[in-house]
Structures are given as structure tokens and as C-alpha cells.
């Protein structure tokens, strides 16, 4: 349905006062935007050749129309639009960016638009040999000269932390490394706290460089994960496995390899999603979890097969296997060969419609091989080393904090088991559920270097990040208390969804959603407070945990709406 433009009582354009030749260059961009956003036609419908302005009144009418389209178009619209040929004219895009930079009053949406536009302008204007190389501040400043003029030779102090974030991102070995450290959120917070300085020419150069290199790294790691999934599928197939437990990735406990291979082959990136919404990132989370599920299955198979090879008495074979297990390529030469020969273009669609068609080759990466114990009732996550922001969880047994107080909790007998408490989780209060999580984490302390830890409450499996685990067993204070409340809300919602599936218990599900929705405003207020006090790490950790909760709430409400329609 078309949206009606409303220019109100404004009679003069507060933005750039264009000459006719500038208006003509930027007009195709605005015509494409109104088609995409289903806005009414402007003063020059498609197919009509515009004539120079006959008078000032016509000129002002056209410029006010540009202003109104700018107000109607949101960052998510630009994210999709920047992948189309309509912006592939450097002069028109330069005028378009300049219009947004010249707005007298700028809001958060204006910052987000400029954040996207400057990267596209750089890609469109920079030579290909620069796009695929290491890019320095001076390189971007030179490309931006027609847009910003001469820029001072060094970055502003407020942007120095962007280099630290970028360096950490480039040291990541997989997408989980990058995501679990909250680097995307840290970058967003730096831009947000820059305030008006964000629009300083030197800051725009630093931010453009950061955006481009960070997204290029994201794509490289994404391709590495895709290749690793393909390698793991081949390895499992060679070992005769027909199905894998991929519940963490949203599949079944016995998901056929054929279906997983089809999923891997057809996997696409969500071009048209708003990157700030939890649902849009779910596809990346599913891919990361699938890789971990497959590598976990490989680890279990290797741990089972090693005793047989050791019993054969062939010492040289055993030594060779040990050496191969220590190498990044794993014990089987075939996956190693596949990683080396994998085409760098797989698949070309990327979260950045603004990036070059063929990004630089992703770093060679194959699934890690780690000796694991025999089969356990609850498999552990595959070892993917990931440094994290919150205080580290010690590898050796930790001295646990006192148990979280169970306010208004009913007295328990000394021999009550964890399973007995978890079995009635739909009826217990928040404090008791927090204790259940705490006891499970203490019973099986996480291994240092693992980015994710799985807990099981009723039939629900919940993944906790390293900083979330630390909030329960090795950290204290208000920040940890906030994280524990987010996790409890997520666990309560996950278990309620399982109860709905098994018992058709809609009452518990409704109560869990209501509780989660009630908690969210408190968490968001706390995130804002942490940002104001420059506690960036805590703000990022809490924001990521809240984002997962919001994603689960959205998924639950969508399922509920579908069932009501039936």
C-alpha cells in the first residue's frame, strides 16, 4: 500500500540548495527509492523527461520533495537499495550523501543512513586494487576528497578504539569468535557515543575504513564457516554416518545428512533484513550452531574410533594419527584438500550488498580436531577458541559464589535432585530457576576456550555464552545480576515452548512471554545507563543477551499467531 508524503507547512528546503544539473544527477536515486518504498510518484514520473526549472517556485517544490523522501526513507530501505544499479553513479551518490551530511538537525536514523552511505561511496569511487588491499586512513581520505575536501592526516581520538576493535576482529578464526566478543556492538557504541563528532570529516574517514574492513572480515569468516560445514558433512559421510543430532541449530535429533547438505547448498544471506533486529541475525546463528553440531559429531566419532586404532599395535600409524590430529587440517587428508580448493566466491551474496562482488580470499580454515572423552549423555560443544569480554572462566575448578538467594522459595529437602527441581520448572519462581541454572553450571564447569556452553532444563537445551556463564559462577555485582535475569527469562521461555509442544501448556507459555516482555524495558534502560557511564564491555554483553531474548520472544509470538490462525 502506498504511503502518502506529507510536507506539512514547510515552504523552503533546509537542505542543500541544488542547481538544476545537481538535481538531475540525484533524481534517479530518489525515483528508485519511491518505487522501492511504494511512495507516490514525485513531480517527474518515470518516463517523463524533466525540463529545467522555469521559476523559483518550481525549484523549491522539487527540493522540498527530495527532503520529504529523505524523511520517509529509513536505514533498512537504504540497506536494500544500495545493492541496486540505481546508485552506481558516483556523482549522483556524492550529492545524495552530501544532502544527508548537510541536514541542520540530525537524529539517530540520519547517523545510520550516513554510516551506510559512506561505505557505498567508498566502494563505488575507489579503484579495485585498493578495494582488495589493506586500506589506511590516508587512502580513504584521498577517495573522500571530492565529498569532504581535505581531511586532516590522522584520526580523531574518539575513533581510536575502532582500530582496536578491527584488529581483534581480524584475529578471529571463525564467525563465532567475532560475534561472541560483541565486536559489532562495540563498533556501534563507539559511533553512538561520538555524538556530533561523528560528522567530522576525519571521523567519517575513520568510520568508513572501519565499516569496510570489518564487513570484509565478516564475509571472509562467513565463507570460512560455510566451507567448514561442507568439509564436516563430507567427513561424516565418509565415516558412514547417515544422521546427526543438530538440535542446537534448530534441526532434529536425527537430521539426515542429505537434508543438511541441501540446506548448506542453498544457504543465503538475509539481504532485506534490518540488521538491528534479532530475527535477521538468526540465520547466522543457525549456521554457526550447525558448524558446532557437525564438529561435535565428528569429535565423538573420532574419540570412539581411536581406541580401535590404538589396539592394532601399529605404533607408526598411531603416531601419524596423533600428528594429524594436532594440525588444523585434521586426520583425514580429503577435507584438507577440499578447503584448499574451495572457490573463494562461495556464495557471493553477503550481508553487505555494498561490498565488492569478489572479496579477498578468506583465510584457510578447516574444522579443528580435538581429542574428546567417550560419549556423554549430554554432548559438549565443539572446541572453538573464543576470547570474550566478561571476566574469564577458569579452567580449573573455581571457587563458586554463594548460591543465588531463592526469595519466597518453598523449603527443599537436602536430597532433592536437580532433575526433580527442573521437572516442575513451569511452576517455580524466577529465583528458583536461577538456582537450577547455577547448580547445573557448577556440576559441569565449562572448559576454557569454549565459546558456548549448553544447559538442559526439562527438554529444552539453552546455549549460554562465556560471559553469561561467568555471570553465574565467577563474577558478581549488578552487571552479573542483570545478565542472570536475562538468562532466566530466556530459559523460562525456552522451557515453556517445550511444554507447549509436549503438553499443550499454553498458560505457562503465555506467562513466560509476559514475564520476558515485562523485563525487556528494564534491561534496555540498564544498557543505556552502562553506555552513559562508558562501561562499554558490560553494555555490549548485556545488549547481546537481550537481543537473544528478543529474538526468542519474536519467534514465540510468531508461532502463537500461526497456531491461532489454524
GUBAFI-549636 format. One record per residue (C-alpha): x, y, z. Coordinates in steps of 0.02 Angstrom, whole numbers, plus 50000, padded with zeros to 5 digits. Example, Ala and Ser with C-alpha at 12.3 -4.5 7.8 and 13.67 -1.06 7.14 Angstrom:
<recs>
506154977550390 506844994750357 
</recs>
This chain:
<recs>
500005000050000 500715016749952 501235029150087 500685047050069 502015060450076 501625074850191 502685090350180 501685100050310 501835118950309 503665119550263 503975131050115 505865131350098 507105117050089 508285116650240 509495105250150 510675107850004 510135121349882 510455111949719 510735118749548 509745110549407 511185099549348 511415092649526 509555089249543 509555079549380 511015068749439 510195064149604 508415062249534 508635043849476 509095038849654 507525046549726 506425039249590 507115021949628 506835024649815 505005029349797 504725013849689 505535002749820 504615010749966 502965011849870 502865030649891 501835041649773 502635047549613 503635063549625 503495078849513 504325069149370 503555051749347 504595038249265 504705040549077 504435059249082 505945069549032 506165084149155 506455101749093 507495115049183 506565124449318 505545138649242 505475148449406 505965148249590 504285141049642 504535125249539 506325123549602 505775124849783 504385112249755 505625099349688 506885102049829 505525100349961 505015083949880 506805077549900 506775082550083 505135073350112 505775057350031 507315058350143 506185058850295 505145044050236 506595032750191 507345022950336 509085014850352 508374997550315 507725004050148 509435010750104 510244994250151 509224985450017 509314999949895 511215001149896 511324984349808 510394990749654 511144998549495 510225014849527 511615020849643 513035015749528 513405033649477 514745041749582 514185059749555 512365056449600 512845046549755 514025060449810 512605073149802 511465060949893 512735058650035 513055077350045 511195080450068 511175069350223 512765077250291 512035094750273 510445091950372 510355105450507 509605093350635 510235075550635 509465060850726 509985042850756 509195037450591 510215050650498 511805043750577 511345026150525 511005031850347 512665040850333 513515025650409 512885015150263 513095028150126 514915032450156 515425014150134 514475012849970 515255029149910 516995022549950 516685006049858 515985014949706 517395027749699 518935017649750 519975008149621 519874989149627 521694986849678 521344997249834 519724987949874 520634971249888 522154977649983 522484983750158 521705000950175 522425015150277 521665031250340 522545041450205 521825030150068 520035033550121 520385052150146 521015053249968 519455044749898 518345056050003 519155072349946 517775076549817 516475073749954 517305080850110 518755091150045 520475090050126 520465079350284 521755080550423 523105067450418 522625057250572 521045050150652 520135058750795 520365052350972 518555046550982 518885034350838 520495026550904 519545012150984 518895007250811 520645001450766 520694990450921 519014982650877 519564979950697 521194971750749 520264959750864 519034955550725 520424951650602 521204939550728 519594929350736 519664912050660 517794909450636 516184919250640 515804913550817 517424921850876 516874938450805 515084937550866 515434931151041 516604945751077 515224958151037 516324967450913 514874973350804 514004980550956 515614988651016 515814997350849 514025003550856 514265010451031 515835019850979 514865028250838 513395031750951 514435039851087 515375050650962 513865062250957 514065076950838 515895072350813 515265057850706 515025070250562 516775077550574 517685073650409 519105064650499 517855054150597 516905049650438 518515043650358 518935032750509 517165025850518 517115021850333 518775012550344 518165002850496 516494998450415 517264992150255 518654981850334 517534974850470 516224969150345 517534961950232 518174951850380 516394946550421 516164939750244 517824930650248 517364922150413 515634918250347 516384909550195 517584900150310 516114893750412 515184888450255 516704878950193 516954870950364 515154864750363 515424857050191 517034848750249 516194841750405 514744834850303 515954826050185 516944818950331 515394812250419 514764804550257 516424795650228 516314788450403 514624780850361 513534792150467 511784794950398 511044807050525 511684819550656 510984827450813 510804845750760 509524851950885 510604866750933 510474873050754 508594870650752 508554853850665 508044836850734 508974824750845 509234813250696 509354825250550 509824816350387 511464821850309 510614823550140 509454836950208 510894845950294 511874845850132 510394853350041 510234866750175 512094870650159 512004871549969 510504883449969 511024894250117 510784912750080 511114928650175 509634939550229 509884954350113 508254963050154 508254961650343 508564975850464 510244971150537 509754978150708 508304965950729 508604949450816 507684939350683 508864944850545 510384937950634 509564921250671 510134913950506 511954917350550 511694909950723 510954894350643 512464892450529 513674894350675 512704881650778 512644869550632 514524870150615 514704866750802 513454852350796 514364844150650 516074846150728 515404839350891 514804823850800 516504822050717 517364823650885 516284809950959 516624798250811 518494801150822 518514797951009 517614781450979 518714775950834 520404779950915 520404765151037 520224753250889 521714760650800 522734760250960 522314741950989 523024737250821 524784739350890 525384749250739 526434762150831 526894771850675 525084773550623 524614779450797 525984792550794 525444798550622 523634799950679 524174810050832 525184821950725 523734824450604 522534827550748 523634841650809 523634850150639 522254861950582 521804850550439 521264835650545 521694817150520 520874815050351 521794822250201 520204823950097 519414838150197 521064847450194 521114846250006 519324852249993 519674867650098 521154872149990 520214870149827 518574878249882 518134892849769 518304909549854 516664915649782 515534903849877 514164910549890 514314928449829 512794935549917 513364943750077 512614954150217 513454968650132 512634971849970 513864986049968 515444975549963 516394971049806 515744956349705 517304946049742 518024949449914 519804944349955 520114926149987 519554920450158 520884913250271 521074894450253 520104886050391 519644868050425 518674860550568 519764858550722 520094841050787 520144838950973 520304823051075 518694820851173 518124808451304 516954794351266 515134797651227 514244807751362 512384808751395 512454827451358 513734831351221 514824846551245 515044859851114 516454857850989 518044867051041 518054883850954 519274895251049 518484912151079 519124925951193 517714935151274 517384951551358 516724946351527 517894940151665 518624923351609 518014906851674 519444897151750 519904880351675 520224872851846 518814870751973 518264888052027 517774893952200 515914896652171 514954911352236 513594908152364 512024901252288 510834914652223 509524917752358 507874909352324 506654922752377 504954916052431 505534898652381 504724883752461 505874873752579 506794859452494 507384843052564 509274840552568 509224826052446 508124834552314 508924831952145 509184844152003 508064833751892 506644834452018 506754853452027 506864855451839 505374844251812 504204857251886 505044872451811 503424879051740 502784882251916 504324888352009 504754906652031 506174916051947 507374914252093 507204895252097 507514894051911 509084904451933 509674891852062 509334877351944 510444885251811 511794888951939 511834871052004 511944863751829 513404875051781 514324871151943 514054852451918 514904852851747 516094867751742 516394874251565 518064871051482 519174886051450 519164891251268 517414885351228 516324899451167 514654891251209 514004880251350 512404870151340 511234868151487 509674857351487 508104861651584 506664849651556 506834845251372 507484862451322 509304864851275 509924882551301 511584889251238 512504901151354 513954911951300 515544913251401 515074929751483 513364922651529 514174907651613 515364919151704 513894929151772 513334913451864 514944905351926 516404917651929 515764935551930 514714946352042 513934963652053 512504972451966 513114968151790 513084949551829 511384950951912 510684959051754 511384945151646 510674931751759 508944939451746 509044939651556 509594921551552 508214916251672 506924924651560 507644915551409 507674898651497 505904901151562 505314904851385 506264890151308 505574877751433 503824884751412 503944881951224 504444863851255 502994861451374 501814868451242 502444855551117 502314840851237 500854845451349 499934858951253 500264870151404 499834887251332 499584895151503 501404893051552 501974899551383 500884915051399 501584918151574 503374916251512 503114928351367 502274940951481 503724939851605 505024941951468 504124956851391 504004964951562 505874962951592 506464969951425 506194988651463 507204986751623 508634978651527 508614991951392 508665005751522 510144997151604 511054996051436 510825014751411 511495017951585 513045007351552 513355016751391 513225033551480 514495028051609 515695021751473 515565003551531 515634997651351 516044979351383 514604977051505 513414986451390 513894975351242 513724959151341 512014963851409 511424970251239 511894953851154 510994943451286 509454954551274 509494952951085 509404934051100 507934935651219 507024947351099 507334935250957 506584920951058 505084931751106 504794935850923 504924917550873 503694912551009 502424925750961 502534920950778 502204902650819 500744907550930 500004918550793 500144904350666 499254892250783 497854904650815 497564906250627 497374887450614 
</recs>
